[in-house]
Amino acid sequence: MSQAMGPCIVEQAIIIAVNPQNYTCTVTTTKSDRTIPDLPFCVPTLHSRDKRGGGLNFMPDVGDVVYIF
């Protein structure tokens, strides 16, 4: 059984750049003022039984507030 490396830290950040080709964004954290480049974001997708797929496809906007952990 593996052990946790430490507690999960959740931090608020603001998106300062978006790369739609790679599904990544650059954020600046509001408390520690760190800039984190090329942070991937997920797009929720649901697949139907007939394999046509479905779901959401979105991009965050510059200025959006996000939470990272």
N, C-alpha and C positions, 0 to 999 in steps of 0.2 A: 504494500500500500504506500503510495507516495504522500508526502506531506506538503501542505501549502507553504509557499515562500513567504507569506505574510498576509496581512489583511488587505482586502480589496479597497482601493482608494478611488472614489468617484470625484471628478473635478469638472467644474463648469468651464466651458470654453466658447470662443466666438470664431466662426469660420471667416478666414481672411482670403482664401483662394480655393477654387474648385477645379479639378481636372476631370472632365466628363469622360475622356477616353479611357482613363485607368480606374475610374470610380474611387478617386482619392480626393482628400481636401487637406488644406493647411489650416491649423487652428492656433489660436493664442489663448492660453488658460487665463482665467480672470483673477485667480487668487495668487498663483505662483509666477505669473507673467512669462510662462514658457511658450515657445513657439514649437509646434510639432508638425513637421512637413510630411506629406504623402501618407496621411492617415486614411486607411480604407474605410468606406462606409458600406453598409449592406442595404440591399433592396429586397424587401420581402416578396417572395414568389410562391404561389400555390400551383400545384399541378393537378389537373383533372384526370379522371380515369382514362379518357380517350387520348391522352398525351398531347392535347392541343396547348395545354398550359394556360396560365392566367396569373394575374397578380398586379403588382404596382411597379411602376418604373418612374423614379423621381430623382432629382438632383437637389441637394441643399443649396441655398443661396448664400452669397457673401453677406455677413452680418447676422446670420442665424445663430441662435444660442443652442449649444449642444452639451451633452454630458458624456465624458469619456471615463473609462475605467479599464 
